[in-house]
C-alpha cells in the first residue's frame, strides 16, 4: 500500500503515514493509502485486460520479446503490468505509457539469461538516437523514447534480444523444493517461513504435491479459492488454497507447486497454500 502512493500520486503520503505522531493520524493516512491501492488494483486489472486483447492478435511463441503500448495506460502501473506479462509468457517485456510531449515512458522486466539494462545499452549503441534515456539493472529497467519511434523500437529490441537469448532460454523452468508432508502444513510452519528473509536469488520454498480438489469457488471475480486434500499419507485434513488470477475450475487430482503462507482474516488464523503452478 505504501508503494501505491508513489505509483498513483505522491510518495509523501506514505512517508507521512510512517512518521505520524499519533495513531489517529496514522489511521487516516493509512486509509488514504488503502484507497489508492484499491484504485491501483482497478487500473492494473483494466490494463491487463487491454494487454491480453492486444497480445491475442500476435503469436507470442514466435517472439523473443514483448513491447506493448496503449495510450491510456498509467505510468505508475506499467512496471507491474510488464511483470505480469513476463510471468505469463516468459519473455522480456517492456510496457509503455504516454509520457506527454510526444514521449513514451517504458518499464521493463526480464527473464534469467538476459541482462535488461545491458540489452538496452547494446541497442542504444546500434541506434544512438532511438532511446532518449534509460537505466536499470539485470531484471528491470526504465526508458524514454519518442512516441513516433515505438514500432522501430519494438523491432529493434526484438532483434537485440534474439541475438542474446536461445530458444531454450524462453522455456520457463520451475524449481521446487520437493514434497511437504500434510503434518507440516500448519500455521506454525507457515509463520516460521514467512519470518525468514527471502529475495532475488534466494526465493521462499516452493513445494510440489498432489491434491484432491474438494471444493472451489471464484473469489472477487478473478481468483480461485479452493479446499484441497493431500493424496499422500493418510491425513483427511482439508487445507485452504488460493490461486490468484485464475478463474477456470480445476478437475480431478492436481499436481501443485505452492508456497505455504498464513491467512489472518477477521480474527481467524489459518494456513493456506499460495498456488503458483498447476498440472492437471
C-alpha positions as CSV (number, residue, x, y, z in Angstrom):
1,X,0.0,0.0,0.0
2,X,2.9,2.4,0.7
3,X,4.0,1.8,-2.9
4,X,0.6,2.7,-4.3
5,X,1.1,6.4,-3.2
6,X,4.3,6.6,-5.3
7,X,2.7,4.9,-8.3
8,X,-0.5,6.9,-8.5
9,X,0.0,10.1,-6.5
10,X,2.9,11.3,-4.3
11,X,5.1,9.1,-2.1
12,X,5.0,11.9,0.5
13,X,1.7,10.4,1.7
14,X,3.4,7.1,2.6
15,X,6.2,8.8,4.4
16,X,3.8,10.9,6.4
17,X,2.0,7.7,7.4
18,X,5.2,6.2,8.6
19,X,6.2,9.4,10.5
20,X,2.7,10.1,12.0
21,X,2.9,11.2,15.6
22,X,-0.4,9.7,16.7
23,X,-2.4,6.5,15.9
24,X,-5.3,8.7,14.8
25,X,-3.3,10.5,12.2
26,X,-1.7,7.2,11.0
27,X,-5.1,5.6,10.6
28,X,-6.4,8.5,8.5
29,X,-3.3,8.4,6.2
30,X,-3.4,4.6,6.1
31,X,-7.0,4.7,4.8
32,X,-5.9,7.1,2.1
33,X,-3.1,4.7,1.1
34,X,-5.7,1.8,1.2
35,X,-8.0,3.7,-1.2
36,X,-5.1,4.5,-3.5
37,X,-4.1,0.8,-3.5
38,X,-7.6,-0.2,-4.5
39,X,-7.5,2.3,-7.3
40,X,-4.1,1.0,-8.4
41,X,-5.5,-2.6,-8.5
42,X,-8.5,-1.5,-10.6
43,X,-6.2,0.4,-13.0
44,X,-3.9,-2.7,-13.2
45,X,-6.8,-5.0,-13.9
46,X,-8.1,-2.8,-16.8
47,X,-4.5,-2.6,-18.2
48,X,-4.0,-6.4,-18.0
49,X,-7.3,-6.9,-19.9
50,X,-6.3,-4.4,-22.5
51,X,-2.8,-6.1,-22.8
52,X,-4.3,-9.5,-23.2
53,X,-6.5,-8.3,-26.0
54,X,-3.5,-6.8,-27.8
55,X,-1.5,-10.0,-27.3
56,X,-4.3,-12.1,-28.7
57,X,-3.6,-10.6,-32.1
58,X,0.0,-11.8,-32.2
59,X,1.8,-15.2,-31.9
60,X,3.9,-14.6,-28.7
61,X,5.5,-18.0,-29.1
62,X,7.3,-16.7,-32.3
63,X,8.8,-13.8,-30.5
64,X,11.8,-13.4,-28.2
65,X,10.4,-10.2,-26.5
66,X,7.2,-8.3,-26.0
67,X,7.0,-4.5,-26.4
68,X,3.5,-3.2,-25.8
69,X,1.8,0.2,-25.6
70,X,-1.6,1.7,-25.1
71,X,-2.3,5.5,-24.9
72,X,-4.5,5.3,-21.8
73,X,-2.2,3.2,-19.6
74,X,-0.9,4.8,-16.4
75,X,2.8,5.4,-16.0
76,X,2.8,4.3,-12.4
77,X,1.4,0.8,-13.1
78,X,3.3,-0.2,-16.3
79,X,6.1,-1.9,-14.3
80,X,3.6,-4.2,-12.6
81,X,1.9,-4.8,-15.9
82,X,5.3,-5.8,-17.5
83,X,6.0,-8.1,-14.6
84,X,2.6,-9.9,-15.0
85,X,3.0,-10.3,-18.8
86,X,6.6,-11.6,-18.2
87,X,5.3,-14.2,-15.7
88,X,2.6,-15.4,-18.2
89,X,4.7,-15.6,-21.3
90,X,8.3,-15.9,-20.0
91,X,9.7,-13.2,-22.3
92,X,11.5,-10.0,-21.6
93,X,8.7,-7.4,-21.6
94,X,8.7,-3.6,-21.9
95,X,5.3,-1.8,-21.4
96,X,5.0,1.8,-22.4
97,X,2.7,4.6,-21.3
98,X,2.1,8.2,-22.6
99,X,4.8,10.4,-21.1
100,X,3.5,13.7,-22.6
101,X,5.2,16.0,-25.1
102,X,5.4,13.3,-27.7
103,X,7.3,10.9,-25.5
104,X,6.7,7.3,-24.2
105,X,7.9,6.2,-20.8
106,X,8.7,2.5,-20.6
107,X,9.2,0.0,-17.8
108,X,10.7,-3.4,-18.5
109,X,11.1,-6.8,-16.8
110,X,13.4,-9.5,-17.9
111,X,14.0,-13.2,-17.5
112,X,17.1,-15.2,-16.5
113,X,19.7,-15.1,-19.2
114,X,19.0,-11.5,-20.4
115,X,20.6,-8.5,-18.5
116,X,17.9,-6.0,-19.5
117,X,20.0,-2.8,-18.8
118,X,22.9,-4.2,-20.9
119,X,20.5,-5.2,-23.7
120,X,19.2,-1.6,-23.8
121,X,22.8,-0.3,-23.8
122,X,23.6,-2.5,-26.8
123,X,20.5,-1.3,-28.6
124,X,21.5,2.3,-27.9
125,X,24.9,1.7,-29.4
126,X,23.4,0.3,-32.5
127,X,20.9,3.1,-32.8
128,X,22.1,6.1,-30.7
129,X,19.0,8.3,-31.4
130,X,16.4,5.7,-30.6
131,X,16.4,5.6,-26.8
132,X,16.5,9.1,-25.2
133,X,17.4,7.8,-21.8
134,X,17.4,4.6,-19.9
135,X,18.6,3.0,-16.7
136,X,18.2,-0.1,-14.6
137,X,19.7,-3.5,-13.8
138,X,19.6,-7.1,-14.9
139,X,15.9,-7.8,-14.2
140,X,14.3,-4.4,-14.5
141,X,14.8,-1.1,-16.4
142,X,13.1,2.1,-17.3
143,X,13.5,4.1,-20.5
144,X,12.1,7.0,-22.6
145,X,11.6,7.0,-26.4
146,X,9.7,9.2,-28.9
147,X,6.2,8.1,-29.5
148,X,6.8,8.1,-33.2
149,X,9.6,5.6,-32.7
150,X,7.6,2.9,-30.9
151,X,7.4,0.5,-33.8
152,X,11.0,0.9,-34.6
153,X,11.9,0.3,-31.0
154,X,9.7,-2.8,-30.9
155,X,11.5,-4.3,-34.0
156,X,15.0,-3.3,-32.8
157,X,14.6,-4.5,-29.3
158,X,13.3,-7.9,-30.6
159,X,16.5,-8.2,-32.8
160,X,18.8,-7.5,-29.9
161,X,17.0,-9.9,-27.6
162,X,17.0,-12.6,-30.3
163,X,20.8,-12.2,-30.6
164,X,21.3,-12.6,-26.8
165,X,18.9,-15.4,-26.0
166,X,18.4,-19.0,-27.2
167,X,15.1,-20.8,-27.7
168,X,15.9,-22.8,-24.5
169,X,16.1,-19.6,-22.5
170,X,12.4,-19.0,-23.4
171,X,11.3,-22.2,-21.8
172,X,10.2,-21.4,-18.2
173,X,11.8,-23.7,-15.6
174,X,10.1,-24.0,-12.2
175,X,12.4,-25.2,-9.5
176,X,10.7,-26.7,-6.5
177,X,11.9,-27.9,-3.1
178,X,10.1,-31.2,-3.1
179,X,7.1,-32.5,-1.2
180,X,5.8,-31.3,2.1
181,X,4.1,-33.7,4.4
182,X,0.5,-33.0,5.4
183,X,1.5,-32.9,9.0
184,X,3.8,-29.9,8.3
185,X,1.2,-27.9,6.5
186,X,0.5,-25.9,9.7
187,X,0.1,-22.3,10.7
188,X,3.3,-22.5,12.8
189,X,5.4,-23.8,9.9
190,X,4.0,-21.2,7.6
191,X,4.7,-18.4,10.1
192,X,8.3,-19.7,10.5
193,X,8.8,-19.5,6.8
194,X,7.3,-16.0,6.5
195,X,9.6,-14.7,9.3
196,X,12.7,-15.5,7.2
197,X,14.3,-13.1,4.8
198,X,13.9,-14.1,1.1
199,X,14.8,-12.3,-2.0
200,X,16.4,-12.3,-5.5
201,X,18.4,-15.5,-5.9
202,X,17.1,-16.8,-2.6
203,X,13.3,-17.3,-3.0
204,X,11.0,-18.8,-0.4
205,X,10.5,-22.6,-0.6
206,X,8.2,-23.8,-3.3
207,X,6.7,-27.2,-2.6
208,X,5.2,-29.7,-5.0
209,X,2.5,-32.2,-4.1
210,X,-0.6,-33.9,-5.4
211,X,-4.1,-33.0,-4.1
212,X,-7.7,-33.8,-4.5
213,X,-10.0,-30.8,-5.2
214,X,-12.7,-31.0,-2.6
215,X,-14.3,-27.6,-3.1
216,X,-13.6,-24.5,-5.3
217,X,-15.2,-21.1,-5.9
218,X,-14.4,-17.8,-7.7
219,X,-13.3,-15.1,-5.3
220,X,-13.6,-11.4,-6.2
221,X,-14.4,-12.4,-9.8
222,X,-10.8,-13.2,-10.6
223,X,-9.2,-15.6,-8.1
224,X,-9.8,-19.3,-7.4
225,X,-10.4,-20.3,-3.8
226,X,-10.1,-24.0,-3.1
227,X,-10.3,-26.6,-0.4
228,X,-7.7,-29.4,-1.0
229,X,-6.8,-32.8,0.5
230,X,-3.3,-34.2,0.2
231,X,-3.2,-37.5,-1.7
232,X,-0.1,-38.7,0.1
233,X,-0.3,-40.2,3.5
234,X,-3.5,-41.0,5.4
235,X,-4.5,-37.4,6.6
236,X,-8.0,-36.4,5.8
237,X,-7.5,-32.8,6.8
238,X,-8.6,-30.1,4.3
239,X,-6.4,-27.2,3.6
240,X,-7.3,-23.9,2.1
241,X,-5.6,-22.7,-1.1
242,X,-5.7,-19.6,-3.3
243,X,-4.8,-19.4,-7.0
244,X,-4.5,-15.8,-8.0
245,X,-5.7,-14.6,-11.4
246,X,-7.2,-18.0,-12.2
247,X,-10.9,-18.3,-12.9
248,X,-11.2,-21.7,-14.5
249,X,-12.2,-24.6,-12.2
250,X,-9.7,-27.4,-11.8
251,X,-10.8,-31.0,-12.4
252,X,-9.6,-34.2,-10.8
253,X,-6.4,-34.8,-8.9
254,X,-3.9,-31.9,-9.4
255,X,-0.2,-31.6,-9.1
256,X,0.5,-28.3,-7.4
257,X,3.6,-26.1,-7.0
258,X,2.8,-23.9,-4.0
259,X,4.1,-21.7,-1.2
260,X,2.9,-22.2,2.4
261,X,1.5,-19.0,3.9
262,X,-0.6,-17.7,6.8
263,X,-4.0,-16.2,6.3
264,X,-5.3,-13.9,9.0
265,X,-8.8,-12.8,8.3
266,X,-11.5,-11.5,10.7
267,X,-9.5,-12.7,13.7
268,X,-9.2,-16.2,12.3
269,X,-5.7,-17.6,11.8
270,X,-5.3,-20.3,9.1
271,X,-2.7,-21.8,6.9
272,X,-3.2,-21.7,3.1
273,X,-1.4,-22.7,0.0
274,X,-0.5,-20.0,-2.4
275,X,-0.6,-21.9,-5.7
276,X,2.0,-20.8,-8.3
277,X,1.5,-23.6,-10.9
278,X,-0.8,-26.5,-11.6
279,X,-0.5,-29.7,-13.6
280,X,-3.9,-31.4,-14.1
